[in-house]
Amino acid sequence: MTDAPPPTQLKCALVVRGAFDAHVIPAFEAAGGRTAIHWAPTTVIMKALEAGETADAVLVLSDAMERLIAENRVEPETRVNAVRSRYGLAVKAGAPHPDISTVEALKQTLLAARSVAYSRTGASGIYFAGLLPRLGLAEAVNAKATIIPQGFTAEKLVSGEADIAVQQISELMVVPGIEVVGPFPEPVQEVTTFAAAILRNATDRAGAARFLAGLTTPEAADAYRASGLEPAF
């Protein structure tokens, strides 16, 4: 009996965790593939690659992918624009849904919150940290914020440490026991695209290519929509 081949090594942004768990990974495994995924914010993945860590493929923010292409770290012809994501707010399941329909309503909701949870290194947290000064709320909100290094901010709703969580909507939806209030109002919304590609030093290039092919199927698109994302293909 021969040993099974090693799994395809992937580094993926947390934004696709729900859709990957629900469909993309099971579909890949049903076709005979295996994966080992390092889940982390794009900033953490980029630092890991710069420090010499390797993988067969990565899925990161599109601007980070442009950097990887410019640095000749990925095979540009393998690039796949997978999903588009929006930022939003969530509360614990059963809690009243605050008004975030306008920028002014969002400001009042953030000011009234006991604590707002956001991530220090995730794309949503970096964007939110930059948005607060634009709204004139940096001091007031950060004085009572629950800031996590990385991971899912909505977990702080379930634990009771915060009553509002800010993150990519798809990342909020991964956590059970919460309810998504909705996206940021359009004047302060930002749509981010996430792209995948094969790294030049991939040891399982064939497996990585098969995995990337599964990112743009109609079934994957349905999984993205169900998890709060939009297909980007």
C-alpha positions in Angstrom: 0.0 0.0 0.0 1.5 3.3 -1.0 1.3 6.4 1.1 -1.2 9.1 0.1 0.4 12.1 -1.5 0.8 15.2 0.7 -2.0 17.7 0.7 -2.0 20.7 -1.5 -0.7 23.6 0.7 -2.8 26.8 0.6 -2.7 30.2 2.3 -6.1 31.8 2.3 -7.7 35.0 3.5 -10.5 34.3 6.1 -13.1 36.0 3.8 -13.8 32.8 2.0 -13.8 30.4 5.0 -17.6 29.9 5.0 -17.8 29.1 1.2 -14.7 27.0 1.3 -16.0 24.9 4.2 -19.4 24.5 2.7 -18.5 23.6 -0.9 -15.1 24.4 -2.3 -13.0 22.1 -0.1 -15.6 19.2 -0.1 -15.8 19.3 -3.9 -12.0 19.2 -4.2 -11.8 16.3 -1.8 -14.6 14.5 -3.5 -12.5 14.6 -6.7 -9.6 13.0 -4.8 -7.7 16.1 -3.6 -6.5 17.0 -0.1 -5.8 20.4 1.3 -3.9 21.9 4.2 -5.0 25.5 4.6 -3.3 28.3 6.6 -6.1 30.7 7.3 -5.0 34.2 8.1 -5.6 37.9 7.1 -3.9 39.0 3.9 -1.3 41.1 5.8 -0.3 38.0 7.9 0.0 35.8 4.7 2.1 38.4 3.0 4.5 38.7 6.0 4.7 34.9 6.1 5.7 34.7 2.4 8.2 37.5 2.9 9.7 35.5 5.8 10.3 32.5 3.5 7.2 30.4 4.2 5.9 28.6 1.2 2.6 27.1 -0.2 1.3 25.8 -3.5 -1.3 28.6 -3.9 -2.5 31.7 -2.2 -5.8 33.7 -2.0 -5.4 37.3 -0.9 -6.6 40.8 -1.5 -6.2 41.8 -5.2 -3.8 44.6 -4.4 -1.6 42.1 -2.5 -1.8 39.8 -5.5 -0.5 42.6 -7.7 2.5 42.9 -5.3 3.1 39.2 -5.6 3.0 39.4 -9.4 5.3 42.4 -9.4 7.7 40.5 -7.1 7.6 37.4 -9.4 6.3 35.3 -6.5 3.3 33.9 -8.3 2.5 32.6 -11.8 0.5 35.6 -13.2 -1.2 33.5 -15.9 -2.8 31.3 -13.1 -4.5 34.3 -11.4 -8.2 33.9 -10.6 -10.3 36.7 -9.3 -12.6 34.7 -7.0 -14.8 36.9 -4.9 -15.9 40.5 -4.0 -16.6 41.4 -0.4 -18.3 44.1 1.5 -17.9 45.3 5.1 -20.7 45.1 7.6 -21.9 45.0 11.2 -23.3 42.2 13.3 -24.9 41.8 16.7 -25.6 38.8 19.0 -28.5 36.7 17.9 -31.7 38.1 19.3 -30.3 41.6 20.0 -32.0 44.6 18.5 -30.7 45.6 15.1 -29.3 49.2 15.2 -29.9 51.6 12.3 -26.9 51.8 10.0 -28.8 52.9 6.9 -27.0 56.2 6.6 -23.6 57.5 7.6 -25.1 59.6 10.4 -27.1 56.6 11.7 -23.9 54.5 11.6 -22.1 57.1 13.6 -24.8 57.2 16.2 -24.8 53.4 16.4 -21.0 53.3 16.9 -21.2 56.0 19.6 -24.0 54.2 21.4 -22.3 50.8 21.5 -20.8 49.5 24.7 -17.9 48.0 22.7 -17.2 47.6 19.0 -15.1 44.6 18.0 -12.7 44.7 15.0 -9.5 43.1 13.9 -6.1 44.7 14.0 -4.6 42.9 11.0 -7.6 42.0 8.8 -8.6 44.0 5.8 -11.9 45.0 7.5 -10.1 46.2 10.6 -7.5 48.2 8.8 -10.2 49.8 6.7 -12.4 50.5 9.8 -9.4 51.9 11.8 -8.9 54.4 8.9 -12.7 55.1 8.6 -13.1 56.1 12.3 -11.0 59.4 12.0 -12.9 60.3 8.8 -16.1 60.0 10.8 -14.6 61.9 13.7 -15.0 58.9 16.0 -11.5 57.5 16.5 -11.1 58.5 20.1 -14.6 57.8 21.2 -14.9 54.3 19.6 -11.3 53.1 20.3 -11.7 54.1 24.0 -14.2 51.2 24.3 -13.2 49.0 21.4 -12.5 45.3 21.6 -9.6 44.9 19.1 -8.4 41.3 18.3 -5.1 40.5 16.6 -6.8 38.4 13.9 -9.7 36.0 13.5 -13.5 36.4 13.6 -14.7 39.5 15.4 -18.2 38.2 15.9 -16.9 35.7 18.4 -16.7 38.7 20.8 -20.5 39.1 20.4 -21.1 35.5 21.6 -18.7 35.9 24.5 -20.4 39.2 25.6 -17.2 41.3 25.2 -18.7 43.5 22.5 -22.2 44.3 21.3 -21.2 45.2 17.7 -18.8 43.5 15.5 -17.3 44.9 12.3 -15.8 42.7 9.6 -16.3 41.4 6.1 -19.9 40.2 5.9 -18.8 36.7 5.0 -16.5 36.5 8.0 -19.3 37.6 10.3 -21.5 34.9 8.9 -19.1 32.2 9.8 -19.8 32.6 13.6 -22.9 30.9 14.9 -25.1 32.8 17.4 -24.9 36.2 15.6 -27.0 38.1 13.2 -25.7 40.4 10.4 -27.3 43.8 10.6 -26.2 44.7 7.1 -23.5 46.3 5.1 -22.0 49.7 5.7 -23.9 52.5 4.0 -22.6 53.1 0.5 -20.8 56.4 1.1 -18.4 54.6 3.5 -18.6 51.2 1.9 -15.6 49.6 0.1 -15.9 46.6 -2.2 -12.7 44.4 -2.0 -11.7 41.8 -4.5 -9.8 38.6 -3.5 -7.7 36.7 -6.0 -5.9 33.4 -6.0 -2.8 32.2 -7.9 -0.2 29.5 -7.9 3.2 30.3 -6.2 6.3 29.9 -8.3 7.9 27.5 -5.8 4.8 25.3 -5.6 5.6 21.6 -5.0 2.1 20.4 -5.9 1.4 22.6 -8.9 -1.1 20.1 -10.4 -3.1 20.0 -7.2 -3.0 23.8 -6.9 -4.3 24.1 -10.5 -7.1 21.7 -9.9 -8.0 23.6 -6.7 -8.0 27.0 -8.5 -10.2 25.5 -11.2 -12.8 24.8 -8.6 -13.0 28.4 -7.5 -15.0 29.6 -10.6 -17.6 26.9 -11.0 -21.3 27.7 -10.9 -21.5 25.7 -7.6 -18.7 27.8 -6.1 -20.5 30.9 -7.2 -23.7 29.7 -5.4 -21.6 29.0 -2.3 -20.1 32.5 -2.4 -23.5 34.1 -2.6 -24.8 32.0 0.3 -21.9 33.0 2.5 -22.3 36.8 1.9 -19.9 37.2 -1.0 -20.2 38.0 -4.7 -18.5 36.0 -7.4 -15.8 38.1 -9.1 -15.7 36.1 -12.4 
